[in-house]
Amino acid sequence: MNTIVCIKRVPDSATRVRVAEDGRSLDPAGVKFVINPYDEFALEEAIRRKEQAGEGSVVAIALGSADAAESLRQALAMGADEAVLLRCEGLHDALPVSRALADEIQGREFDLVLFGKQAIDDDNMQVPQMVAEFLGLPCATVVVDLSVSDGRVSARREVEGGQEVMEFSLPAVVSVQKGLNEPRYPSLKGIMAAKKKPLEEKEVVLSSSTLMLLSLDEPPAPAAGRIVGEGPDAVPELIRALREEVGAL
């Protein structure tokens, strides 16, 4: 099975980010960037399927600045066979990004296209579905269990209040959720091998964005706390404050 995995370079969720001086982007100073965590589940799934079958290929594709090559090298170290960086600068919304990814995928041989369910930086959760639409392929999202046999896919996905099972034929697009597997750490052997694997870079010009980011604001500082009393005698005052001052009750 030939699998394409689309990944994104995002700020580490444990990193404290700040708004840049332009008020519309994040200040990259001191920020650690990683592969989007949900994309790691997609990458792990593709690598496992190749290892189990003993044949096939895994191609990692990322769209972004030249710095995204670092994340692609990590994908190669984990076990991807080759990588492609669609290089462009600036911020872009989901629609032009999806078009660019679909254009690149369209010209390749593949059975399955895997995504993480969403990127943790913008949380739009739109690109997998849009890419599937541009490619004219079936799509399942938020998948927690995936099986493929005889050209057919069975995907169990999370929905409001439960789970549902979808079945469709290959080729297809699937976005995955935490719980599908446990992503591996790159081994020393994998890191060394990644240096010899192909990483192709292509300059791309994206179509005009349909959305405009006007501003970013940091969340307000939390209000200072106060002690309303001690022991059981403080409970009535605590309830009053929560009800009348905070509106929590």
URRA-V51844 format. One record per residue. N is the residue number from 1. RES is the residue in three letters. SS is DSSP state (A for helix, B for strand, O for the rest). OMEGA is omega as a letter, one per 30 degrees, with the letter a starting at -180 (NA if undefined). NEAR is the number of other C-alpha atoms within 10 Angstrom. Layout:
# URRA-V51844
n={N N}
res={RES RES}
ss={SS SS}
omega={OMEGA OMEGA}
near={NEAR NEAR}
This chain:
# URRA-V51844
n={1 2 3 4 5 6 7 8 9 10 11 12 13 14 15 16 17 18 19 20 21 22 23 24 25 26 27 28 29 30 31 32 33 34 35 36 37 38 39 40 41 42 43 44 45 46 47 48 49 50 51 52 53 54 55 56 57 58 59 60 61 62 63 64 65 66 67 68 69 70 71 72 73 74 75 76 77 78 79 80 81 82 83 84 85 86 87 88 89 90 91 92 93 94 95 96 97 98 99 100 101 102 103 104 105 106 107 108 109 110 111 112 113 114 115 116 117 118 119 120 121 122 123 124 125 126 127 128 129 130 131 132 133 134 135 136 137 138 139 140 141 142 143 144 145 146 147 148 149 150 151 152 153 154 155 156 157 158 159 160 161 162 163 164 165 166 167 168 169 170 171 172 173 174 175 176 177 178 179 180 181 182 183 184 185 186 187 188 189 190 191 192 193 194 195 196 197 198 199 200 201 202 203 204 205 206 207 208 209 210 211 212 213 214 215 216 217 218 219 220 221 222 223 224 225 226 227 228 229 230 231 232 233 234 235 236 237 238 239 240 241 242 243 244 245 246 247 248 249}
res={MET ASN THR ILE VAL CYS ILE LYS ARG VAL PRO ASP SER ALA THR ARG VAL ARG VAL ALA GLU ASP GLY ARG SER LEU ASP PRO ALA GLY VAL LYS PHE VAL ILE ASN PRO TYR ASP GLU PHE ALA LEU GLU GLU ALA ILE ARG ARG LYS GLU GLN ALA GLY GLU GLY SER VAL VAL ALA ILE ALA LEU GLY SER ALA ASP ALA ALA GLU SER LEU ARG GLN ALA LEU ALA MET GLY ALA ASP GLU ALA VAL LEU LEU ARG CYS GLU GLY LEU HIS ASP ALA LEU PRO VAL SER ARG ALA LEU ALA ASP GLU ILE GLN GLY ARG GLU PHE ASP LEU VAL LEU PHE GLY LYS GLN ALA ILE ASP ASP ASP ASN MET GLN VAL PRO GLN MET VAL ALA GLU PHE LEU GLY LEU PRO CYS ALA THR VAL VAL VAL ASP LEU SER VAL SER ASP GLY ARG VAL SER ALA ARG ARG GLU VAL GLU GLY GLY GLN GLU VAL MET GLU PHE SER LEU PRO ALA VAL VAL SER VAL GLN LYS GLY LEU ASN GLU PRO ARG TYR PRO SER LEU LYS GLY ILE MET ALA ALA LYS LYS LYS PRO LEU GLU GLU LYS GLU VAL VAL LEU SER SER SER THR LEU MET LEU LEU SER LEU ASP GLU PRO PRO ALA PRO ALA ALA GLY ARG ILE VAL GLY GLU GLY PRO ASP ALA VAL PRO GLU LEU ILE ARG ALA LEU ARG GLU GLU VAL GLY ALA LEU}
ss={O B B B B B B O B B B O O O O O O O B O O O O O O B O O O O O O B B B O A A A A A A A A A A A A A A A A A O O O B B B B B B B B O A A A A A A A A A A A A A O O O B B B B B B O O O O O O A A A A A A A A A A A A A O O O O O B B B B B O O O O O O O O O O A A A A A A A A A O O B B B B B B B B B B B B O O B B B B B B B B O O B B B B B B B B O O B B B B B O O O O O O O O O O O A A A A A A A O O O O B B B B B O O O O O O O O O O O O O O O O O O O O O O O O O O O O A A A A A A A A A A A A A A A O O O}
omega={l a l l l a l l a l l a l a l a l l l a a l a a l l a a l a l l a l l a l l l l l a l a l a l a l a a a a l a a l l l a l l l a a a a l l l l l l l l l l l l a l a l l l a l a l l a l a a l l a l a l a l l a a a a l a l a l a l l a l l a l l l a l a a a a a l l l l a a a l a l a l a l l a l a l l l l a l a l a l l a l a a l l l l a a l f a l a l a a l a l a l a l l l l l l l l l a a a a a a l a l l l l l a l a l l l l l a a l l l a l l a l l l l l a l a l a a a a l l l l l a l a a a a a a a NA}
near={18 18 25 27 29 26 26 26 24 19 19 17 15 8 11 10 17 17 15 14 9 10 15 15 17 15 14 13 9 10 17 14 18 17 21 21 22 22 27 27 25 28 29 22 21 26 23 14 19 19 13 8 9 10 10 16 20 25 25 26 25 22 25 20 16 14 12 22 23 14 22 27 21 18 30 28 22 24 27 26 19 21 25 19 23 23 18 16 13 7 14 18 17 19 18 18 21 22 19 18 21 19 14 15 18 12 8 11 13 19 16 20 27 26 27 29 27 23 21 18 13 10 9 12 17 15 25 26 21 20 24 19 16 14 18 12 17 16 21 24 23 23 26 18 17 16 11 16 9 7 11 14 20 17 23 21 20 17 11 6 5 7 12 11 13 13 13 16 15 17 20 20 25 24 27 31 23 19 10 17 16 11 19 13 11 16 12 11 10 17 17 13 15 23 12 10 15 13 19 12 16 12 14 15 12 15 12 10 14 10 10 10 12 8 10 14 11 9 6 6 6 6 6 5 6 6 7 13 12 8 7 7 10 12 13 12 12 13 13 13 15 13 12 10 9 9 9 9 9}
